[in-house]
Amino acid sequence: MLPDTRFGSRTRRLAFAIDLSIAALVLLTIGIEFSGGLRLSIAGLRISAHSPGRMLAALLVLAVVRFLVVARASAFGVPTDRWRALWLRIYRPTAWPTSTTGSSARARHVLWAACGLTAACALVLHEQLAHMHSVPDLGDPLFSMWRIGWVFHQMHGDPRSLFDANIFYPHPLTFTYSDSMLLPAVAASPLLAVGLDPVVTYNLLFMAAFVLSGLAMYLLAARLTQSPAAAFVSALIFTVYPYRFEHYSHLELQMTMWMPLALLALHRFVERARIRDAVAAAAAVVAQLYSSMYYAVFFLLYIVPVAAVLLIVRKTRVRRLVPGALVAGVLAAACSLPLAHVYDAAQAAKGNRDPIEVEFYSAMPADYFHAHGRSGLYGDVLRSHHQERALFPGVMTLGLAAAGLAPPLGPLSLVYGAGLAFAWDASLGMHGSIYPLLYDTLPPIRGMRVAARFSIIVGLTLALFAGFGARRLLALCRSPRQRQLLLIGLSALIVVDVWPRLGLQPVWPAPPATYTFLPRSPKVVLAEFPIRRDSNASTEGVPFMYFSLSHWANMVNGYSGFFPRDYDAFVARIEDVPSPSSVAALKQAGVTHVTFTCALYRRQADCDEILGAVESSPHFHRVVRLQWQGSPAVLYELR
């Protein structure tokens, strides 16, 4: 019970009132954060709050007043020694190791982890392994193949025109309209160089990202948990995290292996203050930038609270870290500026993401309890109806992470607890308290559409806490045999928990042969039909980009994260080809050749009707007419 003397002075009464107000504001902030808004009606007075920002500001003001005016009064009138005793029950500096005398990630353990993760991926992705010429849809996977192929093509030509891709002619820097994904493309180049099919190359790279991400997480978790078995649990969760199957069409969003490696190097740098560890952390961040720009920007924001709390709990002398941080910062800037410069040069043409669009792709707290349709266990029960917002981590991930977050907490719990809170709030985008401020102050954020993709960093942090939880469970075992059985059981349950339904479809074995009749000249400019309203392709323009792997001619068509601002107007002018206005628009754009691929039309009759009109037009000279996928494919020269 509280002592009766707590109201014995004005100072204590004031302190008690401020403490109650702070507690109430904390509860309100949490309620607003989880519910997405608060609406109350008290005595006819309506009170509403859509964002916790104002609550946080009021909290800050009250905390400053409490510190400046009544700092000596104990919280809620409870003696300070009792608060200290309660804190020691919750937080124990020895609960988890913060440093190592030798790395737990020994070569033998790493090898076994790699084999286990590869086997788990082979099991979970067995459908993909059995159909290496298939993809989940004929949209973004083909777009990624085009990006990989374009980089490989430019490696054999003039690399200065790398970012002037062959789409949206005559607009420049069109390769910057989406993530250029340069590092994965370079990694795939040897496979393309030996003649491997682009679809198989894509799928190999895609599945390798699963294993490599898990292996990177193993190296980090082995150092932090000091338990190879617990580290494998973390790695397995991160390898098959459900988010990966929500984005099973997005290659760049599987490139998560650099973030755990950057965190591993950060821990080493803080412990030893060695310049080479700082450089390793910077190199990992740069590699993340060249693999997935979304994740690089998000991760740099995430690492700020993680590093800050890490320095506090380790009581590190910041002065020791300055030389390494300066060297790493200079090297990272030197490596990042070329890419940042070219994207900045294209920014005026692309513009910023509209806040309304960003809000649509911002998560709500409830989204973390909705699964994607590809989830075998939860896809029908917890299915999300919002694109890019099916964020359910899985029962095993949540259960093990909860075990890792249970008191007593160690220093690493505070470090990654801060990271988890930041990443979770940031994933709420415009519905959270952090992202609106980031959108207003950081130009790179204004170019990003999907704030909910921050949830992969939530998953990374949950995977670490799951490793802590697994370590606690494994410590309850009395013998090595029991620990082995528990590890096998946990691994099996994790795999069952995330078991996917991929739903693949085959990619065309070859593009239309009409492209072999194109003149091999840089002056050739293609317009390809169907376009927009007549197309039955899952993503308009992408099939023709995939076909361009065989010819690389410039085309006025295209698809990317951004479109030229005049593209909609241009498409509207040429849709009714071969009308005089459409022909004039094509000629004005510099088009020299036109293709019609009837298999991609919504209705075969529409294509036949258009071809009949084109054949009678004096502006079109037929070069060749062939069959592709059972329908006509025709190439015309525009006179």
C-alpha positions in Angstrom: 0.0 0.0 0.0 1.1 3.6 -0.5 2.1 5.5 2.6 -0.5 8.0 3.8 2.2 10.7 4.0 2.4 10.9 0.2 0.0 13.8 0.3 1.8 15.5 3.0 3.1 18.4 0.9 2.2 20.4 -2.2 5.2 19.0 -4.0 4.1 15.4 -3.5 0.5 16.2 -4.5 1.7 18.0 -7.6 4.1 15.1 -8.5 1.3 12.6 -8.0 -1.0 14.6 -10.3 1.6 14.9 -13.0 2.4 11.1 -12.7 -1.3 10.3 -13.1 -1.5 12.5 -16.1 1.5 11.0 -17.7 0.1 7.5 -17.1 -3.2 8.5 -18.6 -1.5 10.0 -21.7 0.6 6.8 -22.1 -2.5 4.7 -22.1 -4.3 7.1 -24.6 -1.2 7.0 -26.9 -1.2 3.2 -26.9 -4.9 3.1 -27.5 -4.7 5.6 -30.4 -1.7 3.7 -31.9 -3.5 0.3 -31.8 -6.9 1.5 -32.8 -5.9 3.9 -35.4 -7.9 6.7 -33.7 -9.9 7.7 -30.7 -13.4 9.2 -30.5 -15.0 10.1 -27.2 -18.1 12.0 -26.2 -18.1 13.3 -22.6 -21.1 15.5 -21.5 -21.8 16.4 -25.1 -18.2 17.3 -25.7 -16.7 15.4 -28.6 -13.0 14.5 -28.4 -11.2 12.8 -31.2 -7.6 12.0 -32.1 -6.4 10.3 -35.3 -2.7 10.3 -34.5 -0.7 9.9 -31.2 1.5 12.8 -32.2 -0.2 15.4 -30.0 -0.3 12.9 -27.1 3.4 12.4 -27.4 4.0 16.1 -27.4 1.9 16.5 -24.3 3.8 13.6 -22.7 7.1 15.3 -23.5 5.9 18.6 -21.9 4.7 16.9 -18.8 7.9 14.9 -18.5 10.0 18.1 -18.7 7.8 19.8 -16.1 8.1 16.7 -13.9 11.9 16.7 -14.2 12.4 20.5 -13.7 9.8 21.2 -11.0 9.4 18.0 -8.9 12.2 15.8 -9.9 13.0 14.7 -6.3 9.5 13.4 -5.5 9.2 9.7 -6.0 6.8 8.4 -8.7 3.2 8.0 -7.5 4.5 8.5 -3.9 6.1 5.0 -3.9 9.6 5.1 -2.3 12.4 5.0 -4.7 14.0 1.8 -3.3 10.8 -0.1 -4.1 10.9 1.2 -7.7 14.5 0.1 -7.9 13.7 -3.3 -6.6 10.9 -3.7 -9.2 13.2 -2.5 -12.0 15.8 -5.1 -11.0 13.2 -7.8 -11.3 12.4 -6.7 -14.8 15.9 -5.7 -16.0 19.0 -7.7 -15.4 22.2 -6.8 -17.2 23.3 -10.4 -17.1 20.1 -11.8 -18.6 21.6 -11.9 -22.1 25.2 -11.6 -23.2 26.2 -8.3 -24.7 29.7 -9.4 -25.9 31.6 -12.6 -26.6 35.0 -13.9 -25.9 34.8 -15.9 -29.1 32.2 -16.1 -31.9 29.6 -18.8 -31.5 29.2 -18.9 -35.3 31.9 -21.5 -35.8 32.5 -22.9 -39.3 30.9 -26.2 -38.4 27.8 -24.6 -37.0 27.5 -22.3 -39.9 27.7 -25.2 -42.3 25.0 -27.2 -40.5 22.8 -24.0 -40.4 23.3 -23.5 -44.1 22.3 -27.1 -44.8 19.3 -26.9 -42.6 18.1 -23.7 -44.1 18.6 -25.0 -47.6 16.6 -28.1 -46.7 13.8 -26.1 -45.2 13.6 -23.8 -48.3 13.6 -26.8 -50.6 10.7 -28.2 -48.6 8.7 -25.0 -48.4 9.5 -24.1 -52.0 9.2 -27.6 -53.5 6.5 -26.4 -55.9 8.8 -23.8 -57.3 11.7 -26.2 -57.6 9.5 -28.5 -59.6 8.5 -25.7 -62.0 11.6 -23.6 -62.6 10.0 -22.1 -65.7 7.0 -20.8 -63.8 6.3 -17.7 -61.7 3.4 -16.6 -59.4 2.2 -14.1 -62.1 3.2 -12.6 -65.4 3.7 -9.1 -63.9 6.5 -8.1 -61.5 8.5 -11.3 -62.0 8.9 -10.5 -65.7 9.7 -6.9 -64.8 12.5 -8.2 -62.5 13.8 -10.4 -65.4 13.9 -7.3 -67.6 15.8 -5.3 -65.0 18.4 -8.1 -64.6 18.6 -8.5 -68.3 19.0 -4.8 -68.9 22.0 -4.6 -66.5 23.6 -7.7 -68.2 23.0 -6.1 -71.6 24.6 -2.9 -70.6 27.7 -4.7 -69.2 28.4 -5.6 -72.9 27.8 -2.1 -74.2 28.3 1.5 -73.1 27.7 1.5 -69.3 27.2 5.3 -69.3 23.6 4.7 -70.7 22.7 2.2 -68.0 19.9 4.3 -66.6 18.5 5.3 -70.0 16.6 2.1 -70.4 14.7 1.1 -73.5 11.2 1.8 -72.1 9.1 5.0 -72.3 11.1 6.3 -75.3 12.2 9.1 -75.6 12.2 9.8 -71.9 15.7 9.7 -70.2 16.7 7.9 -67.0 13.7 5.5 -67.1 15.7 2.8 -65.3 15.4 5.0 -62.2 11.6 4.8 -62.3 11.9 1.7 -60.1 14.5 0.1 -57.9 17.4 -0.6 -60.2 18.5 -3.7 -58.2 22.0 -3.5 -59.5 23.7 -5.9 -57.1 21.3 -8.8 -57.7 21.5 -8.2 -61.4 25.3 -8.4 -61.3 25.1 -11.6 -59.3 22.9 -13.1 -61.9 25.1 -12.1 -64.8 27.4 -15.2 -64.8 24.3 -17.4 -65.1 23.0 -15.4 -68.1 26.5 -15.4 -69.6 26.6 -19.2 -69.7 23.2 -19.2 -71.5 20.9 -20.1 -68.7 17.2 -19.3 -69.3 16.2 -15.9 -67.8 13.2 -17.5 -66.0 15.4 -20.2 -64.4 18.1 -17.6 -63.5 15.4 -15.4 -61.9 14.1 -18.3 -59.8 17.5 -19.4 -58.7 18.3 -15.9 -57.6 14.9 -15.6 -55.9 15.3 -18.7 -53.8 18.9 -18.0 -53.0 17.8 -14.8 -51.4 15.7 -16.9 -48.9 18.7 -19.0 -47.8 21.2 -16.2 -47.8 18.9 -14.0 -45.7 18.5 -16.8 -43.2 22.2 -17.5 -43.0 22.9 -13.8 -42.4 20.4 -13.9 -39.6 22.1 -17.0 -38.2 25.4 -15.2 -37.9 23.8 -12.3 -36.1 21.7 -14.4 -33.7 24.6 -16.8 -32.9 26.6 -13.8 -31.6 23.7 -12.3 -29.7 22.2 -15.5 -28.2 25.4 -17.5 -27.8 23.4 -20.5 -28.8 23.7 -22.2 -32.2 20.4 -23.9 -31.7 18.6 -20.7 -30.8 20.3 -18.9 -33.6 19.0 -21.5 -36.0 15.4 -20.8 -34.8 15.9 -17.1 -35.5 17.4 -17.9 -38.9 14.6 -20.2 -39.9 11.9 -17.8 -38.9 13.5 -15.0 -40.9 14.1 -17.3 -43.9 10.4 -18.3 -44.3 8.9 -15.2 -42.7 5.3 -14.9 -44.1 6.0 -11.4 -45.5 8.2 -13.1 -48.1 5.2 -15.0 -49.5 3.0 -11.9 -49.6 5.7 -10.4 -51.8 6.5 -13.6 -53.7 6.4 -11.6 -57.0 9.0 -9.0 -55.9 12.6 -10.1 -56.2 14.1 -6.9 -54.6 11.9 -7.4 -51.5 13.6 -10.7 -50.9 17.0 -9.1 -50.7 17.2 -8.9 -46.9 20.6 -10.5 -46.2 22.5 -7.3 -45.8 20.6 -6.0 -42.8 21.5 -8.7 -40.3 25.1 -8.4 -41.5 25.1 -4.7 -40.9 23.8 -5.2 -37.4 26.4 -7.8 -36.7 29.2 -5.4 -37.8 27.6 -2.7 -35.7 27.8 -4.8 -32.5 31.4 -5.7 -33.2 32.2 -2.0 -33.8 30.6 -0.9 -30.6 32.4 -3.6 -28.7 35.9 -3.1 -30.1 35.9 0.3 -31.9 37.8 -1.2 -34.8 37.7 0.7 -38.1 37.3 -2.4 -40.1 34.1 -3.3 -38.3 32.7 0.2 -39.0 33.7 -0.2 -42.7 32.0 -3.7 -42.7 28.7 -2.1 -41.4 28.9 0.6 -44.0 29.6 -1.9 -46.8 26.6 -3.9 -45.8 24.3 -0.9 -45.8 25.7 0.1 -49.3 25.1 -3.4 -50.5 21.5 -3.2 -49.2 21.1 0.1 -51.1 22.2 -1.5 -54.4 20.0 -4.5 -53.7 16.8 -2.9 -52.5 16.6 0.9 -52.0 13.4 0.6 -50.0 15.1 -1.5 -47.3 18.3 0.6 -47.3 16.3 3.8 -46.5 14.1 2.0 -43.9 17.0 0.2 -42.3 19.1 3.4 -41.9 16.2 4.9 -40.0 15.8 1.7 -37.9 19.4 1.6 -37.0 19.3 5.0 -35.3 17.3 4.0 -32.2 19.0 0.6 -32.1 22.5 2.1 -32.1 21.5 4.8 -29.6 20.2 2.4 -27.0 23.1 0.0 -27.7 25.5 2.8 -26.8 23.6 3.6 -23.7 23.3 0.1 -22.3 26.9 -0.7 -23.0 28.0 2.7 -21.6 30.3 3.1 -24.5 32.6 6.1 -24.8 31.4 7.6 -28.1 34.8 9.3 -28.6 36.3 5.9 -29.2 34.0 5.3 -32.1 34.4 8.6 -33.9 37.4 7.7 -36.1 35.8 4.5 -37.4 32.5 6.2 -37.9 34.0 9.0 -39.9 35.9 6.6 -42.2 32.9 4.4 -42.7 30.7 7.4 -43.3 33.0 8.8 -46.0 33.3 5.4 -47.7 29.5 4.8 -47.6 28.8 8.3 -49.0 31.4 7.8 -51.8 29.8 4.5 -52.8 26.2 5.7 -52.5 26.4 9.2 -54.2 26.6 7.9 -57.8 23.3 6.1 -57.4 21.7 8.8 -55.3 22.8 11.4 -57.9 21.2 9.7 -60.8 17.9 9.1 -58.9 17.9 12.7 -57.8 18.4 13.8 -61.4 15.2 11.9 -62.3 13.2 13.2 -59.4 11.7 16.2 -61.2 10.3 13.9 -63.9 8.8 11.4 -61.4 7.6 13.7 -58.6 6.7 12.6 -55.1 4.2 10.0 -53.9 0.9 11.5 -53.1 0.2 11.4 -49.3 -3.2 9.8 -50.0 -1.6 7.0 -51.9 1.0 6.5 -49.1 -1.8 6.4 -46.6 -3.6 3.7 -48.6 -0.4 1.5 -48.4 0.2 2.3 -44.7 -0.5 -0.5 -42.3 -3.1 -0.5 -39.6 -2.5 -2.4 -36.3 -5.2 -4.9 -37.3 -3.2 -5.8 -40.4 -0.7 -7.7 -38.2 -3.5 -10.2 -37.6 -4.4 -10.7 -41.2 -2.7 -13.2 -43.4 -2.0 -13.3 -47.2 -4.0 -15.7 -49.4 -0.8 -17.7 -50.0 -0.8 -18.8 -46.3 -1.8 -22.4 -46.2 -3.0 -22.3 -42.5 -4.3 -18.8 -42.2 -5.0 -17.6 -45.7 -8.7 -18.5 -45.6 -9.3 -17.7 -42.0 -7.4 -14.4 -41.5 -7.3 -13.3 -45.2 -6.5 -9.6 -45.7 -8.4 -7.6 -48.3 -5.8 -4.9 -48.5 -2.9 -5.0 -51.0 0.5 -5.1 -49.3 -1.0 -5.2 -45.8 -1.2 -8.9 -44.9 1.3 -8.7 -42.1 0.5 -11.7 -39.8 3.9 -13.0 -38.5 2.6 -16.5 -37.7 1.7 -18.1 -34.3 5.2 -19.6 -33.8 6.9 -16.3 -34.4 4.7 -14.4 -32.0 4.8 -17.2 -29.4 8.6 -17.5 -29.4 9.1 -13.7 -29.5 6.8 -13.3 -26.5 8.9 -15.8 -24.6 12.0 -13.8 -25.5 10.4 -10.5 -24.4 9.3 -11.9 -21.0 11.1 -10.5 -18.0 13.8 -10.5 -16.9 15.0 -8.4 -19.8 18.7 -8.0 -20.7 20.4 -5.1 -22.4 19.8 -6.6 -25.9 16.0 -6.7 -25.0 16.1 -2.9 -24.5 18.2 -2.4 -27.7 15.9 -4.4 -30.0 12.8 -3.5 -28.0 13.4 0.1 -29.1 14.0 -1.1 -32.7 10.8 -3.1 -32.6 8.7 -0.2 -31.4 10.2 2.1 -34.0 9.8 -0.3 -36.9 6.2 -1.2 -35.9 5.2 2.4 -35.7 6.9 3.3 -39.0 5.1 0.4 -40.7 1.9 2.2 -39.9 2.9 5.0 -42.2 0.5 7.8 -42.2 -1.5 6.1 -39.5 1.5 6.2 -37.1 3.3 8.9 -35.3 6.8 8.7 -36.9 6.2 8.3 -40.7 4.3 11.6 -41.3 7.3 13.5 -39.8 9.7 11.4 -41.9 7.6 12.2 -45.0 7.7 15.9 -44.4 11.5 16.1 -43.6 13.2 13.4 -45.7 13.0 13.6 -49.5 13.8 9.8 -50.1 10.7 8.9 -48.0 8.5 11.1 -50.2 9.4 8.9 -53.2 8.2 5.7 -51.5 4.7 4.4 -51.8 4.4 1.5 -49.4 5.2 2.3 -45.7 3.9 -1.2 -44.7 7.1 -2.7 -46.2 8.7 -1.6 -42.9 7.1 -4.7 -41.5 10.1 -6.8 -42.8 12.2 -5.1 -40.3 9.5 -5.8 -37.7 10.0 -9.5 -38.8 13.7 -9.2 -38.5 13.4 -8.0 -34.9 10.8 -10.6 -34.0 13.1 -13.3 -35.4 15.8 -12.1 -33.0 13.4 -12.2 -30.0 12.2 -15.6 -31.1 15.8 -16.7 -30.8 16.0 -15.4 -27.3 12.7 -17.2 -26.5 14.0 -20.5 -28.0 17.2 -20.2 -25.9 15.0 -20.0 -22.8 13.0 -23.0 -23.8 16.2 -25.0 -24.7 17.7 -24.1 -21.3 14.8 -26.1 -19.7 16.0 -29.3 -21.4 18.0 -31.7 -19.1 20.0 -33.4 -21.8 21.4 -32.8 -25.2 19.0 -35.4 -26.6 16.0 -33.4 -25.3 17.5 -30.2 -26.8 17.8 -31.8 -30.2 14.3 -33.1 -30.1 13.0 -29.7 -29.0 14.9 -28.0 -31.8 13.5 -30.4 -34.4 10.0 -29.9 -33.0 10.3 -26.1 -33.1 11.7 -26.2 -36.6 8.9 -28.4 -37.9 6.2 -26.2 -36.3 7.7 -23.1 -37.8 7.6 -24.7 -41.3 4.1 -25.9 -40.8 3.0 -22.5 -39.5 4.2 -20.7 -42.6 3.4 -23.4 -45.2 2.6 -21.5 -48.5 0.3 -22.0 -51.5 2.3 -20.5 -54.3 0.0 -20.9 -57.3 2.5 -20.7 -60.1 1.9 -20.2 -63.8 4.4 -21.0 -66.7 6.2 -18.2 -68.6 6.0 -18.4 -72.4 8.9 -20.6 -73.6 9.9 -18.0 -76.3 8.9 -14.5 -77.4 7.1 -14.0 -80.7 9.4 -14.7 -83.6 8.4 -11.4 -85.2 11.2 -9.7 -83.3 13.8 -11.6 -85.3 12.7 -9.4 -88.3 13.4 -6.1 -86.6 16.4 -4.2 -88.0 19.3 -4.2 -85.6 19.6 -0.4 -85.4 19.5 2.1 -82.5 17.0 4.1 -84.6 14.3 1.5 -84.3 11.5 2.5 -81.9 8.7 0.1 -81.2 5.0 0.7 -80.2 3.5 -2.6 -79.0 -0.2 -3.5 -78.9 -2.4 -4.3 -77.0 -2.1 -1.4 -74.6 -4.1 -0.6 -71.6 -7.8 -1.3 -72.1 -7.4 -4.1 -74.6 -4.7 -6.0 -72.7 -5.3 -9.1 -70.7 -1.8 -9.1 -69.2 -1.6 -9.0 -65.4 0.6 -5.9 -65.6 0.3 -3.8 -68.8 3.5 -3.3 -70.7 5.5 -6.0 -68.8 5.2 -8.8 -71.4 6.8 -6.6 -74.1 9.6 -5.6 -71.7 10.2 -9.3 -71.2 10.2 -9.9 -74.9 12.8 -7.1 -75.3 15.3 -9.5 -73.7 15.7 -10.8 -77.3 16.1 -7.5 -79.1 16.6 -4.5 -76.8 15.0 -2.0 -79.2 13.6 1.2 -77.8 9.9 1.1 -77.1 7.3 3.7 -76.2 5.6 1.2 -73.9 6.7 0.4 -70.4 5.9 -0.3 -66.8 7.7 0.7 -63.6 7.1 2.1 -60.2 6.6 5.5 -61.8 5.3 6.5 -65.2 6.2 9.6 -67.2 3.7 12.3 -66.5 2.6 12.5 -70.1 2.3 8.7 -70.5 -1.5 8.5 -69.8 -2.2 11.2 -72.4 0.0 9.5 -74.9 -1.7 6.1 -74.4 -5.1 7.8 -74.8 -4.0 9.2 -78.1 -2.7 5.9 -79.6 -5.3 3.4 -78.1 -7.6 3.7 -81.1 -4.9 2.7 -83.7 -5.0 3.0 -86.7 -7.0 6.3 -86.5 -5.3 9.4 -88.1 -4.8 10.9 -84.6 -3.1 7.8 -83.3 -0.8 7.5 -86.3 0.1 11.2 -85.9 0.9 10.5 -82.2 3.0 7.5 -83.0 5.0 9.4 -85.7 5.5 12.4 -83.3 6.9 10.0 -80.7 9.5 8.7 -83.2 7.9 5.2 -83.7 9.3 3.2 -86.6 7.7 -0.2 -86.1 4.5 -1.4 -84.5 3.6 -4.9 -83.3 0.3 -6.6 -82.6 0.4 -9.7 -80.4 -3.2 -11.1 -80.5 -2.6 -13.7 -77.7 -2.4 -10.8 -75.3 -5.7 -9.2 -76.2 -8.7 -9.6 -74.0 -10.7 -10.9 -77.0 -9.4 -12.4 -80.2 -12.1 -10.7 -82.2 -10.8 -7.2 -81.1 -7.4 -8.1 -82.4 -8.8 -9.4 -85.7 -10.8 -6.2 -86.2 -7.8 -3.9 -85.5 -5.5 -5.9 -87.8 -8.1 -5.6 -90.6 -8.1 -1.8 -90.2 -4.3 -1.7 -90.1 -3.9 -3.8 -93.2 -6.0 -1.3 -95.1 -4.2 1.8 -93.8 -1.6 3.3 -96.1 0.6 4.2 -93.0 1.5 0.6 -92.2 3.7 -1.8 -94.2 3.5 -5.4 -93.0 6.9 -6.9 -92.4 5.9 -10.4 -91.2 2.8 -12.2 -89.8 3.4 -15.3 -87.7 1.6 -17.4 -85.1 2.4 -17.2 -81.4 0.5 -19.0 -78.7 -2.1 -20.0 -81.3 -2.9 -16.4 -82.4 -1.4 -14.0 -84.9 1.7 -11.9 -84.1 2.3 -9.2 -86.7 5.1 -6.7 -87.2 4.5 -3.5 -89.2 6.8 -0.8 -90.4 5.3 2.7 -89.9 5.7 4.6 -93.1 
